[in-house]
Amino acid sequence: MNKEWPIWEVFIRSKNGLEHRHCGSLHAADAEMAIQNARDVYTRRQEGVSVWVVESKNITASNPTKNGEMFEPAADKVYRHPTFYVLPDEIKHM
Amino acid sequence: MLKERLYDYLLHLGDNSMILGQRLGELCGHGPELETDIALTNISLDLFGQVRNYFQAAAAIKGDGATEDSIAMLRYENEYKNTLLVEQPNDDFAHVIVRQFLFDVYHQLLLKELMSSKDETIAAVATKSIKEVNYHVGFSSTWLKRLGDGTEVSHDKMQEAVNKLWRYSLELFKPTDTEIWAAESGVGADLDQLKPIYLEKIKMFMDEATLGLPEATVFQYGAKSGRHSENMGYILADFQYIQRAYPNMKW
C-alpha cells in the first residue's frame, strides 16, 4: 500500500475578476484537506481570494516527446496573428 | 481595584493562547507532513498575534516599565493563568488534534461573547480574532472526524487521546474570582452560560467522529489560579531561557 498522500495541483485567484492561476502542488489525503493545506501553504501572505484544487492524476498532460508535432508546426504560420489589417487612424488603441 | 481586575483578566485571555501557541511552536519542523507542519505553526502564529494584543493592553494598564515581553517572559510559574489543557504535551498527533479541538470550540464561544465586551480593546481583539479561530475550529474538527472515523488504528489513537485529555476540559469553564468579576461587569464572558453550549457542540462533533467521551471523569482544576502540572516548568524553561540568561536581549 502506498502510504504517501496523493498530490494535488493548486490554483489561486489573486483578485476578483482575474483568472485562477496554477501556483504549485501539495500533498493531501482528501479534497477538504487539500483546500485547507492550500490555504495554509499558498495564501499566508494574502495571495488569494479563491482557491481551486484538483488531484494531479485527474490532469491529462501532453506528451513532451511529441512536442515537435504538437507545437512546432505553428511556428511558421504568421498569418494566424491578426497583424495584417490596416486600421483607420481614428482607432488609437487596439 | 478595577484596573487590577482588568489586568488579571487580560492575562487569563492571553495565557491560554500563549501556552498553546508555544506547544504548537514546538512542532515547527516536526509536523507529520510538511503541509500539516505549516498549518499548525500558522495556528501558533495566530495565537501569538492575539496574545500580543492582550499583553500590550495589559502593559499599558500596569505601567511601571512593563511591556508585552516582560509580561510574557518574566513571570513566575504560579503567576500564569492558562488552563491545564493547553500545557499538555504533544504526545502524538492525536493528542495535538484533540487538545486543539477541545480548546478551539471553547475559544470560539468565548470570542463570540467578547466581541460585545464593554472593554473596547477586548472587543476589538475578539472581533479580529474570531475569523482566525473559526478556521482553527474547522481545521481541528475535520481532523477529529478524519482520524476518529478513519482506520481502526487512527480511531483507537484518537479515543486514547480523548480519554486522556477530556479531564482537563471543564477547567476552562470553572470561573476564577477575576472571571466572575469580568462576567458581572460586562467586560468578560459568562462561563456558566457557555458551558452547556460547549458540551452540546463537543458531543455533536464527537458523535460525527465516532468517538465517545469517557464516563465517570475526575476533572482536574487549579492551573488558572497558578497550580500547574509538571509540564509547565518545562515549557517555561524553554520559553524563558533566553530572557533569563541574557536579560533584555533582543533580536
HADDOCK unambig.tbl for C-alpha pairs under 7 A between the chains (distance, minus, plus):
assign (segid A and resid 37 and name CA) (segid B and resid 35 and name CA) 5.77 0.50 0.50
assign (segid A and resid 37 and name CA) (segid B and resid 39 and name CA) 6.94 0.50 0.50
assign (segid A and resid 40 and name CA) (segid B and resid 38 and name CA) 6.59 0.50 0.50
assign (segid A and resid 40 and name CA) (segid B and resid 39 and name CA) 5.48 0.50 0.50
assign (segid A and resid 41 and name CA) (segid B and resid 35 and name CA) 6.64 0.50 0.50
assign (segid A and resid 41 and name CA) (segid B and resid 38 and name CA) 6.66 0.50 0.50
